[in-house]
Amino acid sequence: MLRIRLILPIFLFSVALFGLSASGSEAKHVNVIEINGVINPIAAKFITEAIDQSEEDGAQCLIIQMDTPGGLMDSMRTIVKKLLSARVPTVVYVSPSGARAASAGVFITMAAHIAAMAPSTNIGAAHPVTLGSQQKENKAMMEKVVNDAVAQIKGIAKKRGRNVKWAEKAVRKSVSITEGEALKLKVIDLVAPDLDSLLAKLDGRTVKIDSEKKVLVTKGTSVNRRQMGWRYRFLDIISNPTIAYIMLMLGIYGIFFELSNPGAILPGVLGAIFLILAFFALQMLPINYAGLALILLGIILFIAEVKITSYGMLSVGGAVCMLLGSIMLAENLPEYMKISKVVIIPAVLVSAGFFLFAVTMAIRARRKKPTTGVEGLIGEVGVSESVLAPEGTVSIHGELWRAECDEWIEKGKTIKVVGVDNLKLKVKKV
């Protein structure tokens, strides 16, 4: 009994110690996510959720492996605010070799607790381009946007102890530098060729989170990679302006075919789905609604051409509206996010061609001589079955008809129908 009393406390203490060590080992892990492509609302939501998840599961740090040409300012601001207020150490790693952190990527990289780059990567060119680079911009408005971006990036650089002067140049003059220059200018904290070497270099580094300091333990820890789920990947694909534009056009065509052929069902269902997805994607982007209105007006003009004979004038107007609307639709986006002209021009030409074809067929149908009924007999050729003086009987396609003419026609002569009056044919001699 005495032996049991001595062993029991030792056993319980060992179990408790094992549990504490197990929980401690579970906490020693690193979360890694990848951002490849444009910074949009989907990327912003994915990053913010990854930061929240890392705070909850007690990760040593969150590594954001990034390669981006830039993106939307609103999405970038969302990410930056989350990085600056994160309760878990964050590391932005511009990787792999050949990757870049341009435009919005500069803000995101500098907002992380630790900024790292792989060899043969670059960072910079953060001049705002949300007003479009091809149009004549309002200088006062552009100056306000630039000054606002400069103030933001200077604040980020100062908070993270990075090169404030270079940060301002990246915005005002669109300067861009390599990873070696970035390390020398104290724009980033370290250069690492791969993730393993990055983890080794992060080990033992001290990160300040608000007023607290945390020493990173990353060497030999487990790495938890979190990929974008199918929902995020799908939303990321349809949020591409070119894809959204294609879905908009398919949706409009589907609805038009359903209205033209009531009861077809499939075109209407697919058209409604494409339209909903297109509007969902477009509402996430700073599109020009005047451009969207012009596209819809163009479709209305095409449909009106089918109903109203304007000899192509409505179709020309519709094509012009569609072309201008398609170009204007994404003019508020950076150049690399605009709708490709390779998609716009064929879409406009196909739409105009389709409706012009429909108009041509409608006009031909109206002008075509009737082939059935009494009107279809006009112009037909037959044979006189009796003497026409001036009335008699004729045979048309094997049918006997009462007929009259303005001249004497003998029996068996070839005649041609020139009119119909109360089921009596008016004929002439051929």
Secondary structure, 3 states (H helix, E strand, C coil): CHHHHHHHHHHHHHHHHHHHHHHHHHHCEEEEEEEECCECHHHHHHHHHHHHHHHHHCCCEEEEEEEECCECHHHHHHHHHHHHCCCCCEEEEECCCCCEEECHHHHHHHHCCEEEECCCCEEECCCCCCCCCCCCCCHHHHHHHHHHHHHHHHHHHHHHCCCHHHHHHHHHCCCEEEHHHHHHCCCCCEECCCHHHHHHHHCCCEEEECCEEEECCCCCCEEEEECCCHHHHHHHHHCCHHHHHHHHHHHHHHHHHHHHCCCCCHHHHHHHHHHHHHHHHHHCCCCCHHHHHHHHHHHHHHHHHHHCCCCCHHHHHHHHHHHHHHHHHCCCCCHHHCCCHHHHHHHHHHHHHHHHHHHHHHHHHHHCCCCCCHHHHCCCEEEECCCECCEEEEEECCEEEEEECCCCECCCCEEEEEEEECCEEEEEEC
